[in-house]
């Protein structure tokens, strides 16, 4: 008899039991303390678990009950060879080494080649309503946690919208799709386009480029380049596919559902790849020429943005040093100020890490034909 634990079907109740495996394949389970026979099953009503070194081999009954031997080294007679493959592989170091080399290569290939290509292809098949719903959800979240109402006058907003509509007319692009939304934010001079074409313009970038409106046009053309090439949806699809891959390999399948349901919020955290940024730059260069301007407008925009970002980064670093000199434990507002300043620094570090080198972008714009 083999001593072990018998777990009842459909519940967590278990108790010590003894198992006897007969030559004809039948197995009998007897309760240890009362010697009462619990069940007697033919060979085709149960199956053995996989053989894994260091773990007991369970017996799984058709009704869901499980018997687990107390001796983890015990192996049942009549176990099928396919159940012992895992143990055999783990006991041969050559296969362990090969697997150690193959898994990283497999993950690298999947995450850098296969999944991006598959994700990009899948985006082409999605209906427009998906991008619209995700963009609406994202804008709602941004308005709650990041944006404030614009401080631009109605006259400024109307003038910028009129100029933008003229550009769209020249390029034969949809005015309904590429609408401007003005917001105020501590992120500084910036603009962004959501997958549905909504273009968000931060007050600071309007102020920064007030004397050079063509530079602002260049920035907005860069942003809608992301929309035209579906960069937002592609990046989201890539991130989702990669996360699902790791989820299936390492567990937490239930978490995958939460990932898909929260996909809209994921747009807030996905920086475009440098290749995507370069592609959007080239789009802006070409569209500027189509409206009778030069790609130098884009170079001017990068110079202005780089200067503004450098100034703000230096400012927040200085603020952080000043706040750190205070005893934040005595004043909770000081601690909050320090955290806000650190968040600003992280924002600009993320910006710099996700965008191509500014000097190269300026050179590319000036050399664009």
N, C-alpha and C positions, 0 to 999 in steps of 0.2 A: 504493500500500500504506500501511496505517496501522500505525505501530509501537506496541507496547504490551506488556502482560504477560498471559500465558495461565496460568490456574490450573487444575490438573487436578481432576477430579471426585472427591469423597470424601476428599481429603487436602489438606495444606497446601503441597504441592510446586508451584512455579511457575517459569516461565522466560520470557525475552524472546521475543516472536513478532511476526509481521506478519500483518495481516488484509486481505483483499481482498473488497469487496462488489460483486457483479456486478449488472448491470441487471435480471436475472430474479429477484433477491432471494437468490440463493445466496451463502454466505460461506465463504471458505477461510482456514484458519489454517496458517501456515508458521513453523516454528521458525527463528529469526533466524540462529543460528550455523551451522546445517547446511543451511539452505534445504530441509529435509525437510517435506513436506506432512503436517500433523497430522490435519486433518479437513476435510471439505467437506460443508456442511449446506444443505438446502433452507430456504426461508423459514419454513415451518411447524414447523421444529425448533429455533428460537431466538426470543428476544424482546429488545427493547431495554429498558434501565432508564429510570427517570424522568429528565427533564432538569432538573437543579438548577444554577443559576448557580455557577460556580467549581469544579464537579466534573465528572469525566469521565463519559460515558454508557457504562455497561457493556453487554456482550452476554451474556445468560444462555442457555446451551444446555440442552436438555431433560434431558441426563444429569447436570447440576449443574456442569459446567465454566463458567468465566467468562473473558471477555477484557476487559481494561481498557485503553483507549488512553492513551498517555503524555501526549498533549496534552489537557489538561482542557477546552480551549475547542472541541475538535472535536465536530461534531454529524453523526451518520449520516444519509444520505439515506433517505427513506421512513419516518422516525419518525412514529408515529401522533400526531395532535393531542392526544389525552388525556395522552400522556406529557410534553407541553410545558406543561401547564396550570400546574404549580408555578412554572416559570420565568417564565411570562407574568404570574402574580400577583405574584411578587416584583419584577418590573421595573416595576410600576405602583403608585406610592406610595399612591394613594387606597385600594387594597385592603389594603396593609400597615397603613395608619392604621386602617382599619375593623377589621381583624383584631386590632390592638393594643387597640382599645376593646372588641371583642366578647369576646375571651378572658377578661379579668377579670370582665366582666359574666356570662359563661357560668359561670365557676367560682363566683362569688358566688351565683348563682341555684341552682346544683346543690348547693353545700355548705350553704346556709341554708334552702332551700325543698324542692327535689325529693328529694335524698338522705335528709334527715331523715324526710320523710313516707313515702318508700318503705321505709326501714329500720324505722320504727315499725310499718308494716303487716306487714312480713315477720316481726317478732317474734311477732305473734299466731298465725302459722302454725306456729311451732316447737313440737315436743313438749316436755313437761316435763323429759324426760331430759336435754335440752341444758343447761338452767339448772342441773340437779342436778350434771352432770358438771363444768361450768365452776366452780360454787361449791366443789365438793370439791377441784378442782385449786387454786383460789385460796386456800382455807384451808390447804392443805398448804404452799404457798409462803409464806404469811403466817407460819405457825408456824415456818418455817425461818429467815426473814430479819427478821421484825418482832416477833413475839409471843414471850412467855415464859409458862411455866405460871402460873396465877393464884395469888396469895398470900392470897386470901380464904379464910376458914375454911369447912369443909363446912357448918356451921350457917348462915353468911351466904348461901352459895349456895342452900341448900335453902329458906331464907326468901324470897329474891328470886324463885326459881323458883315457889314457891307463890303469891306475890302476882301474878306475871305470868300464871300459869295461871288465876287468878281473873278477871283482866282479859280474857283470851282467851275464857273461858266466857261472860262478860257480853256480849261482842261477837260471839259465835258464830263465832269464828275457830279454825282448826285448831291444837291443841296440838302435834301431830306435826310440822307444817310450821314453826311459829314457835318453835323451841327456842332456849334461851339457852345460849351458850358463854362461859365466863369466861376472860379472859386478862389478863396483865400486859404493859405496853408503855411505852416511853419517849415515845410520842406524847401521853401525858397523858390528861386526861379526855375520853373519846370512846366512841362506840358505833357500830356499823355493821351493816347487814343485807345478806347475800349474796342473789343472785337466787333461790335455792331457799327462802329464808325463814329461814335460819340467822342468828340475831341474836348478834353478838359484843359483849360488854360488857367494857370495860377497867376494871381495878380502880380506877383514879383517879376515874372518874365515879361509882362506887359510894360511894367515900369522900367525894367532893365533895357528893353529894346524900343522904348518910346521914340528915340531919336533915329532909329533904323528899323522901320516897320518891315522892310524886305527881309531882314534877318529873322523876324518873327514868322513871316510866311515860310521861310526855309525850314524852320523848326517844325511848323505844323505840317508841312509836306512830308518831312521825315516821319512824323507820327502816323500819318495816314498811309505811308509806305508799309508800316507794320500791319495795317488793316488789309491793304490790297494783297499782301503776301500771306495773310492769315497767321501771322507770327504768334499772336496771343493764343489762338486756339491750338496751334501746333505745339507750342511750349507746354500748355496745359495738358494736352493729350500725351506728350512725351513724359511729363512728370507722373501722370496717372498710371501710364503703362509700366514705367519703371518701378513705381511703388507697388503695383500689383504683382510684378515679378518677384520682388523681394518678399512680399507678403506670402506668396504661394511657396516660396522656397524656405522661409524661416518661420512661418506660422502667422497667427492672428488673421485668419480669413474673414472673420466677422468685421474686423477693422476696415477691410477693403470696402465694405458697403458704406461706412461712414465717410470714407475718402471720396467716393463717387458722389454722395449726396452733398458734400461740402465743396464740390468742385469750383463753384463760383467764387467762393472766398479765396480759393487757391490762386486766382488771378492776381491777388494783392501781393503774393510772395514770389512770383515767378519773374525773375529778371530775364530779359531776352539774351540769347547767346551773342557773342561778339560777331559771329557770322551774320546773324539776323540784323544786328545794328548796322553792319557794313552794307548789307543789302538795302536797308531803309535809307542809308546815306546816299547810295547811288540813285535810288528812286527820286530823292529830293533834288539831286544834281540835274537829272534828266527833265523833271517837271519844271524846274526853274528856267531852263533854256526854252521850254515850250511856251512859257508866258513872256518871253523876251527878256528875261533876267539872266544872271550868270551864277554859276555854282559858287562864286566868291561870296555871295550872300550867305551861303551855308557856312563858309569859312569864318565870316564875320560873326555869325551866331555862335559858333563854337568858341571863338576868342572871348566873346562877352560872357558866355556861360561859364567858361573855365575861370575867368577872372572873378565872377560872382561866387562860384563854388569855393575857390581858394580863400576869398575874403571871409565867407561865412564859416568855413571850416576853421580858419584861424581864430575867428571870433568865439565859436563854441568851445574850442580848446582852451582859450583864455578864460571863458566863463567857468569851465570845469575846474580849472586851477584855482580860480577865486573862490568858488563854492566849496572846494575841498579843503580850503584853509579854515573854513568855519567848522564849528562843532555841530555836525548835522544831527547828532543824537539829542541836542538841546532844542532843536527847532525842526519840526517835521517838514515845514515848507522848504527848508534848505535841502533836505534829503530828496524831496520831490524835484526840486530844481536840478540837482545833480543828475538824477535819473533821466530827466528830460534832455539835459545836455548830452549825456552819453548816448541817448537814442538818436540825437541829431548827428553825432559823430558816426554812429553805425550806419545811418542813412547815406552819408556821403561816402563812406568806405565801400558800401554796397554799390553805389553809383559808379565809383571809379573801377571797381572790380568787374562790372558787367559791361562796361563800354570800352570800345577800342581806344588806343592811345590818342589823346587829343591832337598832338602834333601830326600824327599820321593822317588823322581825319582832315585836318586843315590842308595838309599837303595834297591829299587826294582830291579835295574840292578845288583847290587852285589849279591842279593839273588836269581836271576833267575837261574833256573836249566836247 
